Amino acid sequence: MAQSAKGKLNFRCPSCFMRDIDIDMFYDKDLKEYYCIRCCYHGSEADVLEKNEMARFRYRDMLKRITVEDYDD
């Protein structure tokens, strides 16, 4: 999904991203946190980065072809 404005990179909502929905989060300057307009998720930059790293960990082998040789007998 393309960013709507130039500047700091937008973050994907971790809650929506786990359900294969690609939604950018918005930043609230008053509360100093990111929020999603589709679901109720909100959190700090560190929290968003931590949850997005968890998604990368879960899907790390998604493009890897798994064969019989990959399993131990």
C-alpha positions in Angstrom: 0.0 0.0 0.0 1.4 3.4 -1.0 1.9 6.1 1.5 -0.4 9.1 1.3 2.2 11.7 2.2 5.9 12.1 2.1 7.9 11.9 5.3 8.3 9.3 7.9 7.4 5.7 6.8 3.9 4.6 7.6 3.4 1.4 9.7 1.1 -1.4 9.0 -1.5 -2.3 11.6 -0.3 -5.5 13.2 -3.8 -6.7 14.1 -5.1 -6.3 10.6 -1.9 -7.5 9.0 -2.2 -10.9 10.9 -5.6 -11.3 9.1 -4.0 -10.5 5.7 -5.4 -7.0 5.5 -2.9 -4.3 4.5 -3.9 -1.1 6.4 -1.6 1.8 7.2 -1.7 3.3 10.6 -2.1 7.0 11.5 -0.2 8.9 14.0 -1.9 11.0 16.8 0.5 13.8 17.8 -1.4 14.6 20.9 -1.3 11.1 22.3 2.0 10.3 20.6 0.8 6.9 19.4 -0.3 5.1 16.3 -3.9 4.0 15.6 -5.7 2.0 13.0 -8.9 3.3 11.4 -10.2 -0.2 10.6 -9.9 -1.9 14.0 -9.4 -0.8 17.6 -5.6 -1.2 17.7 -3.4 1.6 19.0 0.1 1.7 20.4 3.5 3.3 20.6 6.1 3.0 17.8 8.0 0.4 19.7 4.9 -1.7 20.3 4.0 -1.5 16.6 7.5 -2.5 15.5 7.5 -5.4 18.0 4.2 -6.8 16.8 5.2 -6.4 13.1 8.4 -8.3 13.8 6.2 -11.1 15.2 4.3 -11.3 11.9 7.6 -11.5 10.0 8.7 -14.4 12.3 5.4 -16.3 11.7 5.6 -16.0 7.9 9.4 -16.3 7.4 9.2 -19.6 5.5 6.1 -18.7 3.4 8.0 -18.5 0.1 10.2 -21.5 0.9 9.5 -24.7 -0.9 9.3 -27.6 1.6 10.2 -31.0 0.4 10.5 -34.5 1.9 14.3 -34.0 2.4 13.5 -31.1 4.8 11.9 -33.5 7.4 14.0 -35.8 9.6 13.0 -39.5 9.8 
